[in-house]
Amino acid sequence: MVEHRLEAGRHAWLQVVRGSVELNGTKLGAGDGAAVSDEGMLTLMAEDDSEVILFDLA
């Protein structure tokens, strides 16, 4: 499990490159992306060999 705190007014984009993950309770698979706003904490659960890219955006 990985947690990432988003400061107030910030947004995020998560791109799943390989495998499958769960982001704040939402399941995502390879090729999926998720835009995140108005969340203070991102909780990411991943299967073995999963790969993601997380962008913390202004």
MOPAC internal coordinates of N, CA, C and O (Angstrom, degrees):
PM7 1SCF
backbone

  N    0.0000 0     0.00 0     0.00 0    0    0    0
  C    1.4506 1     0.00 0     0.00 0    1    0    0
  C    1.5286 1   108.70 1     0.00 0    2    1    0
  O    1.2310 1   121.34 1   -41.99 1    3    2    1
  N    1.3162 1   115.05 1   138.01 1    3    2    1
  C    1.4584 1   121.90 1   177.18 1    5    3    2
  C    1.5207 1   107.46 1  -126.04 1    6    5    3
  O    1.2310 1   120.91 1   -43.51 1    7    6    5
  N    1.3251 1   115.87 1   136.49 1    7    6    5
  C    1.4677 1   120.55 1   175.02 1    9    7    6
  C    1.5223 1   108.98 1  -118.81 1   10    9    7
  O    1.2310 1   121.33 1   -37.53 1   11   10    9
  N    1.3334 1   115.06 1   142.47 1   11   10    9
  C    1.4626 1   121.10 1   178.05 1   13   11   10
  C    1.5231 1   107.87 1  -136.02 1   14   13   11
  O    1.2310 1   120.67 1   -57.62 1   15   14   13
  N    1.3149 1   116.31 1   122.38 1   15   14   13
  C    1.4629 1   121.25 1  -179.81 1   17   15   14
  C    1.5261 1   109.91 1   -86.32 1   18   17   15
  O    1.2310 1   120.95 1   -47.99 1   19   18   17
  N    1.3307 1   115.78 1   132.01 1   19   18   17
  C    1.4623 1   121.27 1   174.44 1   21   19   18
  C    1.5193 1   108.56 1  -103.17 1   22   21   19
  O    1.2310 1   120.81 1   -55.05 1   23   22   21
  N    1.3020 1   116.06 1   124.95 1   23   22   21
  C    1.4649 1   120.68 1   176.69 1   25   23   22
  C    1.5290 1   109.53 1   -69.03 1   26   25   23
  O    1.2310 1   120.52 1   -21.96 1   27   26   25
  N    1.3110 1   116.61 1   158.04 1   27   26   25
  C    1.4781 1   122.30 1   179.89 1   29   27   26
  C    1.5303 1   109.95 1   -54.83 1   30   29   27
  O    1.2310 1   120.76 1   -44.43 1   31   30   29
  N    1.3213 1   116.15 1   135.57 1   31   30   29
  C    1.4562 1   121.59 1   178.05 1   33   31   30
  C    1.5260 1   114.71 1    83.84 1   34   33   31
  O    1.2310 1   120.01 1   179.78 1   35   34   33
  N    1.3322 1   117.58 1    -0.22 1   35   34   33
  C    1.4608 1   120.71 1   179.60 1   37   35   34
  C    1.5232 1   109.64 1  -100.55 1   38   37   35
  O    1.2310 1   120.86 1   -20.73 1   39   38   37
  N    1.3124 1   115.95 1   159.27 1   39   38   37
  C    1.4553 1   123.54 1  -179.12 1   41   39   38
  C    1.5293 1   107.77 1  -129.97 1   42   41   39
  O    1.2310 1   120.77 1    -8.66 1   43   42   41
  N    1.3331 1   116.12 1   171.34 1   43   42   41
  C    1.4588 1   119.00 1   178.89 1   45   43   42
  C    1.5236 1   109.98 1  -143.83 1   46   45   43
  O    1.2310 1   121.61 1   -24.13 1   47   46   45
  N    1.3010 1   114.53 1   155.87 1   47   46   45
  C    1.4677 1   123.06 1   170.34 1   49   47   46
  C    1.5158 1   106.45 1  -130.02 1   50   49   47
  O    1.2310 1   120.80 1   -51.95 1   51   50   49
  N    1.3394 1   116.08 1   128.05 1   51   50   49
  C    1.4556 1   121.51 1   176.29 1   53   51   50
  C    1.5158 1   108.17 1  -114.53 1   54   53   51
  O    1.2310 1   120.46 1   -52.89 1   55   54   53
  N    1.3269 1   116.73 1   127.11 1   55   54   53
  C    1.4597 1   122.52 1   177.52 1   57   55   54
  C    1.5195 1   108.13 1  -115.45 1   58   57   55
  O    1.2310 1   120.58 1   -55.18 1   59   58   57
  N    1.3442 1   116.50 1   124.82 1   59   58   57
  C    1.4617 1   120.59 1   177.97 1   61   59   58
  C    1.5296 1   107.63 1   -89.78 1   62   61   59
  O    1.2310 1   120.78 1   -63.95 1   63   62   61
  N    1.3151 1   116.11 1   116.05 1   63   62   61
  C    1.4562 1   121.81 1  -177.88 1   65   63   62
  C    1.5295 1   110.67 1   -87.07 1   66   65   63
  O    1.2310 1   120.98 1   137.99 1   67   66   65
  N    1.3485 1   115.73 1   -42.01 1   67   66   65
  C    1.4619 1   120.17 1  -176.39 1   69   67   66
  C    1.5251 1   108.76 1  -150.33 1   70   69   67
  O    1.2310 1   120.69 1   -36.18 1   71   70   69
  N    1.3263 1   116.28 1   143.82 1   71   70   69
  C    1.4665 1   121.39 1   176.28 1   73   71   70
  C    1.5163 1   111.98 1    85.58 1   74   73   71
  O    1.2310 1   121.19 1    25.38 1   75   74   73
  N    1.3283 1   115.33 1  -154.62 1   75   74   73
  C    1.4580 1   120.77 1   177.64 1   77   75   74
  C    1.5165 1   109.11 1  -141.32 1   78   77   75
  O    1.2310 1   121.38 1   -31.91 1   79   78   77
  N    1.3298 1   114.96 1   148.09 1   79   78   77
  C    1.4573 1   121.69 1  -176.79 1   81   79   78
  C    1.5224 1   109.43 1  -139.33 1   82   81   79
  O    1.2310 1   121.54 1   -11.56 1   83   82   81
  N    1.3184 1   114.66 1   168.44 1   83   82   81
  C    1.4540 1   121.52 1   172.81 1   85   83   82
  C    1.5231 1   106.94 1  -125.04 1   86   85   83
  O    1.2310 1   120.80 1   -58.49 1   87   86   85
  N    1.3212 1   116.08 1   121.51 1   87   86   85
  C    1.4620 1   122.47 1  -179.19 1   89   87   86
  C    1.5196 1   108.52 1  -111.77 1   90   89   87
  O    1.2310 1   120.14 1   -67.32 1   91   90   89
  N    1.3220 1   117.33 1   112.68 1   91   90   89
  C    1.4698 1   122.63 1  -178.08 1   93   91   90
  C    1.5228 1   111.47 1    47.12 1   94   93   91
  O    1.2310 1   120.72 1  -138.33 1   95   94   93
  N    1.3322 1   116.24 1    41.67 1   95   94   93
  C    1.4558 1   121.24 1   175.76 1   97   95   94
  C    1.5128 1   115.68 1    89.72 1   98   97   95
  O    1.2310 1   119.71 1   176.70 1   99   98   97
  N    1.3286 1   118.17 1    -3.30 1   99   98   97
  C    1.4672 1   122.20 1   179.60 1  101   99   98
  C    1.5216 1   109.34 1  -103.77 1  102  101   99
  O    1.2310 1   120.23 1   -53.99 1  103  102  101
  N    1.3168 1   117.16 1   126.01 1  103  102  101
  C    1.4585 1   121.59 1  -179.22 1  105  103  102
  C    1.5253 1   110.65 1   -81.58 1  106  105  103
  O    1.2310 1   121.10 1   -43.74 1  107  106  105
  N    1.3281 1   115.51 1   136.26 1  107  106  105
  C    1.4606 1   122.77 1   179.45 1  109  107  106
  C    1.5254 1   108.46 1  -133.89 1  110  109  107
  O    1.2310 1   120.99 1   -32.93 1  111  110  109
  N    1.3348 1   115.72 1   147.07 1  111  110  109
  C    1.4486 1   121.27 1   178.54 1  113  111  110
  C    1.5107 1   111.50 1  -118.65 1  114  113  111
  O    1.2310 1   120.95 1    -3.25 1  115  114  113
  N    1.3244 1   115.80 1   176.75 1  115  114  113
  C    1.4651 1   122.15 1  -179.51 1  117  115  114
  C    1.5219 1   110.12 1   -52.40 1  118  117  115
  O    1.2310 1   120.81 1   -48.94 1  119  118  117
  N    1.3223 1   116.06 1   131.06 1  119  118  117
  C    1.4549 1   122.24 1  -179.76 1  121  119  118
  C    1.5184 1   113.62 1    92.34 1  122  121  119
  O    1.2310 1   119.83 1   164.08 1  123  122  121
  N    1.3291 1   117.93 1   -15.92 1  123  122  121
  C    1.4678 1   120.90 1   179.13 1  125  123  122
  C    1.5213 1   110.63 1   -77.06 1  126  125  123
  O    1.2310 1   121.38 1   -27.90 1  127  126  125
  N    1.3121 1   114.97 1   152.10 1  127  126  125
  C    1.4563 1   122.24 1   173.80 1  129  127  126
  C    1.5133 1   108.98 1  -132.56 1  130  129  127
  O    1.2310 1   120.45 1   -23.29 1  131  130  129
  N    1.3289 1   116.74 1   156.71 1  131  130  129
  C    1.4545 1   121.06 1   179.39 1  133  131  130
  C    1.5210 1   109.96 1  -140.30 1  134  133  131
  O    1.2310 1   121.04 1   -52.42 1  135  134  133
  N    1.3408 1   115.61 1   127.58 1  135  134  133
  C    1.4561 1   121.74 1   173.15 1  137  135  134
  C    1.5240 1   107.42 1   -92.00 1  138  137  135
  O    1.2310 1   120.67 1   -45.27 1  139  138  137
  N    1.3263 1   116.32 1   134.73 1  139  138  137
  C    1.4585 1   121.07 1  -177.14 1  141  139  138
  C    1.5197 1   109.55 1  -126.74 1  142  141  139
  O    1.2310 1   120.90 1   -51.09 1  143  142  141
  N    1.3281 1   115.88 1   128.91 1  143  142  141
  C    1.4632 1   122.67 1   174.30 1  145  143  142
  C    1.5187 1   108.10 1  -138.97 1  146  145  143
  O    1.2310 1   120.43 1   -23.62 1  147  146  145
  N    1.3125 1   116.79 1   156.38 1  147  146  145
  C    1.4672 1   122.77 1   176.25 1  149  147  146
  C    1.5221 1   113.35 1    58.64 1  150  149  147
  O    1.2310 1   120.21 1  -144.53 1  151  150  149
  N    1.3266 1   117.21 1    35.47 1  151  150  149
  C    1.4689 1   123.00 1   174.29 1  153  151  150
  C    1.5238 1   107.33 1  -124.31 1  154  153  151
  O    1.2310 1   120.53 1   -46.67 1  155  154  153
  N    1.3063 1   116.59 1   133.33 1  155  154  153
  C    1.4589 1   120.28 1   178.49 1  157  155  154
  C    1.5125 1   113.25 1   -85.49 1  158  157  155
  O    1.2310 1   120.79 1   153.32 1  159  158  157
  N    1.3481 1   116.09 1   -26.68 1  159  158  157
  C    1.4601 1   120.35 1  -176.72 1  161  159  158
  C    1.5187 1   109.91 1  -138.63 1  162  161  159
  O    1.2310 1   120.63 1   -46.09 1  163  162  161
  N    1.3084 1   116.39 1   133.91 1  163  162  161
  C    1.4550 1   122.58 1   173.60 1  165  163  162
  C    1.5254 1   107.57 1  -105.32 1  166  165  163
  O    1.2310 1   120.71 1   -51.62 1  167  166  165
  N    1.3303 1   116.25 1   128.38 1  167  166  165
  C    1.4570 1   121.53 1   177.11 1  169  167  166
  C    1.5142 1   107.67 1  -116.82 1  170  169  167
  O    1.2310 1   120.95 1   -58.02 1  171  170  169
  N    1.3092 1   115.79 1   121.98 1  171  170  169
  C    1.4538 1   122.16 1  -174.51 1  173  171  170
  C    1.5272 1   109.93 1  -118.74 1  174  173  171
  O    1.2310 1   121.12 1   -58.97 1  175  174  173
  N    1.3284 1   115.47 1   121.03 1  175  174  173
  C    1.4683 1   122.32 1   174.99 1  177  175  174
  C    1.5230 1   106.03 1  -111.69 1  178  177  175
  O    1.2310 1   120.29 1   -48.46 1  179  178  177
  N    1.3291 1   117.05 1   131.54 1  179  178  177
  C    1.4614 1   120.36 1  -175.58 1  181  179  178
  C    1.5148 1   111.44 1  -132.28 1  182  181  179
  O    1.2310 1   121.09 1   -30.81 1  183  182  181
  N    1.3259 1   115.53 1   149.19 1  183  182  181
  C    1.4474 1   121.41 1   170.95 1  185  183  182
  C    1.5310 1   108.39 1   -75.90 1  186  185  183
  O    1.2310 1   120.90 1   -16.58 1  187  186  185
  N    1.3277 1   115.88 1   163.42 1  187  186  185
  C    1.4609 1   119.94 1   175.60 1  189  187  186
  C    1.5236 1   109.80 1   -57.76 1  190  189  187
  O    1.2310 1   120.71 1   -35.54 1  191  190  189
  N    1.3212 1   116.25 1   144.46 1  191  190  189
  C    1.4656 1   123.55 1   177.54 1  193  191  190
  C    1.5244 1   114.03 1    67.12 1  194  193  191
  O    1.2310 1   119.58 1  -163.83 1  195  194  193
  N    1.3268 1   118.41 1    16.17 1  195  194  193
  C    1.4569 1   120.48 1   173.68 1  197  195  194
  C    1.5218 1   108.40 1   -81.86 1  198  197  195
  O    1.2310 1   121.27 1   -28.75 1  199  198  197
  N    1.3197 1   115.17 1   151.25 1  199  198  197
  C    1.4676 1   120.30 1   179.87 1  201  199  198
  C    1.5247 1   107.93 1  -138.03 1  202  201  199
  O    1.2310 1   120.71 1   -48.44 1  203  202  201
  N    1.3510 1   116.25 1   131.56 1  203  202  201
  C    1.4481 1   121.55 1   179.41 1  205  203  202
  C    1.5195 1   109.53 1  -134.28 1  206  205  203
  O    1.2310 1   121.48 1   -18.44 1  207  206  205
  N    1.3284 1   114.77 1   161.56 1  207  206  205
  C    1.4590 1   122.03 1   171.29 1  209  207  206
  C    1.5245 1   105.92 1  -122.93 1  210  209  207
  O    1.2310 1   120.27 1   -52.49 1  211  210  209
  N    1.3411 1   117.08 1   127.51 1  211  210  209
  C    1.4562 1   121.83 1   179.36 1  213  211  210
  C    1.5218 1   108.94 1  -114.63 1  214  213  211
  O    1.2310 1   121.17 1   -56.27 1  215  214  213
  N    1.3320 1   115.37 1   123.73 1  215  214  213
  C    1.4591 1   121.57 1   176.60 1  217  215  214
  C    1.5253 1   107.77 1  -106.12 1  218  217  215
  O    1.2310 1   120.18 1   -57.27 1  219  218  217
  N    1.3331 1   117.26 1   122.73 1  219  218  217
  C    1.4690 1   123.49 1   175.38 1  221  219  218
  C    1.5195 1   105.56 1   -98.19 1  222  221  219
  O    1.2310 1   120.42 1   -67.91 1  223  222  221
  N    1.3308 1   116.80 1   112.09 1  223  222  221
  C    1.4674 1   122.57 1  -167.92 1  225  223  222
  C    1.5198 1   112.98 1  -113.75 1  226  225  223
  O    1.2310 1   120.80 1   -30.71 1  227  226  225
  N    1.3291 1   116.07 1   149.29 1  227  226  225
  C    1.4603 1   121.71 1   175.92 1  229  227  226
  C    1.5010 1   110.42 1   -79.05 1  230  229  227
  O    1.2310 1   120.10 1   180.00 1  231  230  229

